[in-house]
Amino acid sequence: MKRLPGADGRRKLARAERRHVEWGGAAVSGGGPPMYDLVIRGARLFDGSGGPPRTADLAVSGDYIAAIGDLGAAEAQRELRADGLALAPGFIDVHTHDDRAVLDGDMAPKISQGVTSVVVGNCGVSLAPLTLPGAPPPPLDLLGGQGDYRFPTMAEYLTALDRAGGATNTAALVGHSTLRVGTMDDVQRPARPAEIAAMRERLREGLVAGAIGFSTGLGYAPSAAAPTGEVMALAGELAPLGALHTTHMRDESDHVAEALEEAFAIGRHALVPVVISHFKVSGRGNWGRSPMTLAQWRKAAGGQPLALDAYPYAASSTVLKSDYVAEAPRVLITWSKSHPEQAGRDLDEIAADWGLDRAAAAERLQPAGAVYFSMDEDDVRRILAFPETMIGSDGLPHDQHPHPRLWGAFPRVLGHYAREVGLFPLEEAIRRMTSLSAERFGLVDRGTLAEGAFADLVIFDPATVKDSATFADPKRPAA
């Protein structure tokens, strides 16, 4: 694993790494052909640009792509034949809640999909900088319990990340809700000037330590009382350090248009790029509004740097919330601390067993999480087909019965939406998962197959790759 550095560090690292490639290269002995660590032969190379593939060999030395082309004379310590298979840059999951998983797991849900880099700290929730006297409030409990919040600074979290040596590269965001919970005695109100100053200092420390940006989750209780001005004040720390702002907006249903305008205004005020997380229109009354919201995004993007990500499903997942329950035709329980035996069951079935209405059953299950079937498939396809949409899983690795996006988001795009539905060509699907994501998040020399770039690689069969995880069986690895 390589921890992906913040903006200033990215620039320095990129220069150093390019020197390594230019001056180091492959080992040569006795004037013969170069000796590489790995040569992959005969693959169809999708370079991440969105252009058509070409058949070629690719050589790796150390962490880097050393050569691409006809390498028939090259020698390597290890060779792989990949005739007829696709070779692409490792996929970048720009929207994850893997903050704890990258510390204590093998990242099997992501590696099994070809994901080699993840962005953590989304939706205003990051493990650092925060220690807690008791149980974390929702949605902070999605990342773990009290003992998991053991990093008073982002620097300490990033040091632990470096030591963990996990299976993916990781870039971190500082969460707004995390800052509020760690700074304020009552998060159900706007922050006072002294509290904003304290949060700005913690955010600045995190960015200097190596975080790449600041995330908000204004739809969640710890941050819902924060006015726009509070977020603008915090976002003022970003531009001097080349950082970005990602947001789980204040509303994704009835007031989605107003929430988009708020996000745009924050970016314009702070002069920073804004990423709209899991772009959607939620609730039956809003189905069919995606042409309007996409047009709204495109108009704003003409005057400021904007990006967006989405996951390839018509169902969302987070903590169990009464307003989400009210608008979703179907609700599937993913975990419950008070009734863990109910994980994997529909809320309506649980309510019927208990002789309660849906709202009362949801309250009895708390604290809990759920999948909400509250989106329209046509909207999902329209958003996925939008040329600027990156792919993010938004998976929750610590749920007892998780949404299948945790294990299936990326192969679902490749298999279902690209190959079967024909939403876009395979090379375009790969671009959404690689170079577009690397460019928007400033991940230097990733997301591309090019000499001197990092050798983050994935090989798969375009004819058979597909997601296997389902809502009934969500932990099945992709084919």
Number of C-alpha atoms within 10 A of each C-alpha: 16 14 21 23 24 26 24 16 17 19 14 11 16 15 12 11 18 16 13 13 20 11 9 12 20 21 12 12 9 6 6 10 15 17 19 23 18 20 26 21 21 22 23 21 23 23 22 28 18 18 14 14 18 15 18 18 24 25 26 25 22 15 14 23 26 25 21 18 13 13 18 9 9 16 18 20 9 12 14 14 12 18 16 15 17 21 29 27 29 28 32 32 28 28 24 19 25 28 27 21 19 22 19 13 14 14 18 15 22 27 18 18 25 23 25 24 28 25 22 28 29 29 30 27 29 29 28 28 23 22 19 17 8 9 13 20 16 20 23 24 19 21 24 18 14 17 13 17 24 15 19 16 18 27 19 16 25 24 13 14 21 16 12 14 16 19 19 22 20 25 24 30 32 32 27 28 28 27 25 24 19 19 19 18 11 11 18 14 14 19 23 11 11 11 16 20 15 18 22 19 14 23 27 23 18 26 27 18 19 24 29 29 32 31 29 28 24 24 18 22 16 25 25 18 16 20 13 15 13 16 21 17 17 22 25 17 22 22 16 13 18 17 24 28 25 29 25 22 24 22 18 20 21 14 12 20 17 14 19 21 15 15 24 23 17 23 24 17 13 21 17 24 24 28 25 21 26 25 26 26 27 28 20 16 13 19 18 18 17 21 13 11 18 16 11 14 19 14 11 17 15 9 10 16 17 23 22 23 26 22 28 23 21 18 23 22 23 22 23 26 19 13 9 22 21 15 18 18 14 15 27 28 30 27 27 23 13 12 13 14 11 19 22 21 17 16 24 20 15 19 17 12 10 13 11 14 13 20 16 13 19 25 13 16 21 16 19 26 30 29 28 25 22 25 25 21 15 13 20 22 17 14 26 25 16 14 13 18 23 32 30 28 27 27 26 24 24 17 23 17 25 30 34 27 28 25 29 30 27 31 26 24 28 27 22 17 21 21 20 12 11 12 19 18 15 22 20 21 26 29 28 26 28 30 27 24 26 23 13 19 21 20 22 21 22 25 32 26 28 19 19 21 22 24 24 24 18 17 17 18 15 18 12 12 19 24 23 17 22 15 16 13 13 19 20 16 20 19 16
